[in-house]
Each structure stands twice: as structure tokens, then as C-alpha cells.
Amino acid sequence: MTNFVITVPGTFVIDITHSMRSALESALASQHTDVSRSEGLDLLSLNEDGTFSVRLEVEAPDRYEAELNASRILAAALKKAGIEEADAPLGPPAVTGIDSDL
């Protein structure tokens, strides 16, 4: 298995409150591990225009599974934070880091 850092972009089409943002960051906290911390990556970057990107560290056998897992994790975290899927459409995930023993 390999650890991947996956970046998932999206756009909030509603105003995100401070409590919603905190709840989202809390729901994603378990995906912020050694690789992403050592690289100084923020879990959530939110721009003034409502666009955002989330960087998650996931373990997977390959890039395809890593991207799928990251999208699933983010969708579940948004739901847990009270943000509906239609209020935060996601873009295609991308691998932005790899940590492997190979």
C-alpha cells in the first residue's frame, strides 16, 4: 500500500459559516497525518469566491483507488458538517503527493 496526498477541488454555492468550516475540518482531521503535516499542507483552503480545495492523505494500492477514496471521504465529511452535496460540487481529484517504501 502507498500513502497518497490527494487534492479535491470544489465550490461552495452557499455561504459557509465558521461553525460549518470547523465541523468540516474536524471531520477531515484523521486524514491529516505525517506526510501532509511534514509538508505543511492545510486540510482545507477556502477562497473568497467560494472555491476550495481539500488535501487528504489516503492509503491505497494505486492512484485510482486513492482518488476514489479521497472523494468518498470528502463527501462524507461534507455531509457530517451539514453541507449538502448540491451546495458543494466537487471537481476531479488529483494526486499531489506520494509516500511509498518503493
Secondary structure, 3 states (H helix, E strand, C coil): CEEEEEEEEEECCCCCCHHHHHHHHHHHHHHCCHHHHHCCCCCEEECCCCEEEEEEEEEECCHHHHHHHHHHHHHHHHHHCCCCHHHCCECCCEEEEEECCC
